[in-house]
Amino acid sequence: MAILCGVLFFICVLLAVILWSTNHHRDPRIRVECDAGIDSLVGSLAGLSLGTVQEGNSVEILKNGEFFDVVMDAISKAKKSVHFESFLWKQGKLGEKLVKALCDRARDGVTVRVLVDAKGCDSMGDNACQKLVKAGVKFARFHPMKLRFIGVINHRDHRKILVIDGRTAFVGGHCIVDQWMGEGEDKEHYRDLSVRLEGPAVHQVQSVFSENWVGATGEMFAGDAYFPKTQPKGDISVHVAATNPSSSAPGSRSTRATTTLSLGLRRTVIGSAAMSNEPLR
């Protein structure tokens, strides 16, 4: 009996080490040796994160509760496709408003895909999910809390993305929680920033959405409804860095790399929903 217990203990320890190694076998400290400013390093950032710099974009910053007014209007005008991805969604007035907007487009024949993090959105309400599915929305959860996902149980989907017709994209920090409504006027309401993006870089945002969608559902989408031919919409250069917990490029795996490079400027403005307190080196 003692031998059996010893063997079982050894197996458990071995499995724990394997799971730990899966997440920690590549965790270097980022060091950057460069004196140039961020304005001349955009190409380097793109190359290090397996991306490209897209010219000819327009970028509009949306603050606090106004973001949702713009988003609801954009969804209502969608003609071919709506792709929505979020980490945090809780039952409330904002969630009800979004569900109605998405369901209305789906009933009108627009292809609507919704991907939510299974942990962060576990309080969105069963009624919301049922309404979406009943209306014809393609709905999926990222890494559900099931046994077969135990190896990636801590790999969450922190992306907040909305892509309309493959032509307009929204990215930022806003979550589908009532505290994000308003203007941050008290401790019960949050301040946050997101951007509306138009131009060639929208295709990069669409591809980022497709990564987790394909991983969660096995469905790959293609065609003009999702990747239409785009024209320049402004004079802003944009690089979209796709990051995830397990397989990002070395330059994308840590925002510390971007922050370090940014220190070459006299003045650097950083907006982040969360930031590690680990020191830069």
N, C-alpha and C positions, 0 to 999 in steps of 0.2 A: 504493500500500500504506500509506504514511504517513497519507494522508487517511482511509482506512478505519479504521485504528487510532485516529485522532483522534476519528472519529465514534463508534466503539464505546466509547471512554473517556468521551466526553461523555454517552452514553446511560446508562452505568453510574453516573456521578456523579449524573445527573438522577434515576435510580431510587432511589439511596441517599438523596438529599435528600427525595424524596417519602415514602419509608418513615420517615425521621427526622421529617418534618413531621407524619405521621399520629399519631405518639406525643407530639409536643411542641408542637403548635399551641395547646394550652390547658394551660398549666402555671403558673398564677399563684401568687404568695406569698400565703398566707392571712393576712388581718388582721381582727381582731375588735375592735370598739369597743363595749364593754358592761361595766357595773359590776355587773350582777346575778349571783347565784350560780347554779350548775348546777341547783339544786332548782327554780328558777323559770324555767329555760330549756329544759326538756325539750320543751315544745311548739315552741319555736323550732328546736331540733335536728331534730325530726321534720319540720317544714315545710321546712327547708332541704335535707333529704335525701329530699323527696317521699314522706314517710311519715306515719303517724299514731300517736298515743299510745293504746295499748290498756290499759284498766283491767281489774282483776279477775283477775290471774294469780298463780300460785304459782311460785316460783323456788327451786331447791335447788342449792347449790354442791357439786360433786363433785370431790374432790381425788385426784390421782395414780392409782394402780392401781385404787382402788375404783370409778372411773368405768366401767371395762370390766365389772365384775361387774354393775353396775346396767344397763348397755347390753345385755349378753347376756340378762339376765332380761327386759328390755322387748321385745327382738326375739322371744324365745320365746313371748311372750303376744300378739303381733300377730295380729289377726283379719282385717284387710282389706288393709292396705298397709304396706310398709316402703320408705322412701326413704333412701338412704345416699350421701353425697358426701364425698370426702376428697382432700387434696392429696398426702399422703405415706403410702405403704403398701409395706412391705418384707417379703419372705418370712421367715417365722418362726412361732413358736408362737402368737402373738397372731393373725396372719393366718389360720392354719389354723383356729383357734377361731371366728373371725368367718365364714369361708367356710362352715363346718359349720352355724352358726346361721342364716345367710341361706339356704343350700340347703334346710335342714329346713323353713323357712317356705314357700319356693317350692313344694316338693313337696306341702305340705299345702293348696295352692291360694291362698295369700296372694300378692298382686302385689308383687314385689320389684324395685326399680330401684336400680342401683348405678352411680354416675358417679365416675370417678377422673381425676385429672390425668395426662395421658399421659407427662409428664416425671417428675413426683414419684413416680409409682407404676409406673415402668418396671421395678422390681425386685420386684414383687409375685409374680412367677412365672407362667409360662404354665399350669402345672397348676391354679393357683387360678382363673384365668380360665375354663379349660375346665370345671372343676367347676361354677362358677356358671352358665355358659350351659347346660350339660347338665341342670342341675336346673330350668331354666326361669326363671332370673333374667334380667331385662333389663339388659344390661351395656353401658356406653359409655365412651369415653375422650374427655376434653376436650382439644381442639387437638392431635391426633396429630402426630408429627414427620414431616409429609409436605409436599411442595412447595406444595400449594394453601393451606397454613396459614403460609407463610413470613412473611406480613405481620403475623401475630399470634403469632409463635414465642415471644415473650417475655411474652405474655399468659397467665399460668398461673392455675389455679383453686386458690386458697388456702383455700377454704371447707371447714369440717369440720362436716357437718350430718347428723343422723339424725332422721327424722320417722316416728312410729309411728301408723298409722290416722288421721292428721290431727289427733290429739288430744294427743300428747306429742312434744316436740321436744328434742333435745340439740344444743347448740352450744358451741364452746370451742376449746381448743388441742391436744387429744389427737390423735395420729396413730397409724396402725396399724403400729407398730414396737415390737419387744420392749423397747427401752429405756424406753418409756413405762409398762411394767408395774412393779410394786413401789411403793416409797415414796420414791424418790430417795435411797436409802440410800448410794449411792456414785456415782463419776463415770460409771459405765456406765448409770445409771438417771436419768431426768428427772423433775422435779416439774412438774405442770401443773394447770390448772383448767378445768373445763367446767361447764355448768349444765343441769339438767333443767327444762324449761319446760312448764307446763300452763295452759290458758286461751285466751282469744281471740287472743292474740299468736301462737299456734302457726300460724295461717293465714298470717301474714306470713312466718314461716320457710319454710313450705311453698311460698309463691310465690317465695321466693328460690331454693329448690332447682329449681323449675320453669324459672326463667330459663336456667340453664346446660343443663338437661336438654333443653329444647326446642331450644336452639341447637345442641346436639350431635347430636340424634336426629331433630328435626322432629316428635316426638310430644308432643301436649298432652293432659294428663289433667284430668278434671273429675268432679264428682259427690261424693256423701256419703262414699265410700271415702277421699277425699283432703281434702275441705273439709266435714266434718260440722258441724252446728249445735253451737256450743260454749256452755258455761255458765261463769259466773265460778268460779274455783278458788282465789282468794285475794284479797289486797288490794294486790298489787304492780302499779305502772304500768310498762309495757314499751314501748319503741320499738325496732324492728328496722331497722337501717340497712343497706340492700343496697348493697354496693360491688363494683365490678369495674374492670379496668384501663382500659376505653375509654369507657364511657358513663354513669358514675354522675353523680348530681346534684352541683352544686358543693359542697354541704355534706357530701357523702359521700365525695368523692374523696380526702380527706385526714383521717386521724385526728388530725392536728395541730389541726384546727378544734375537735373535741370536747375535746381536751386543753387548748386555750387557754381555752375556755369554762369548763372545770372549775376553772381557777385562781381562780375567784371564791369557792370554798369555803375554809374554814380548813384543812381536811384533805382531801386527794384521794388515792384509791387507784387506781392504774392497773395492770391486768394485760394483758400483751401478749406474744405469741410472738416478735414482731419489732417494732422501732421505729427509724425513721430518726434519724440524728444531726444532721439539719438543724435549725438553731436556730429556735425559735418567735419570731414577730415580732408 
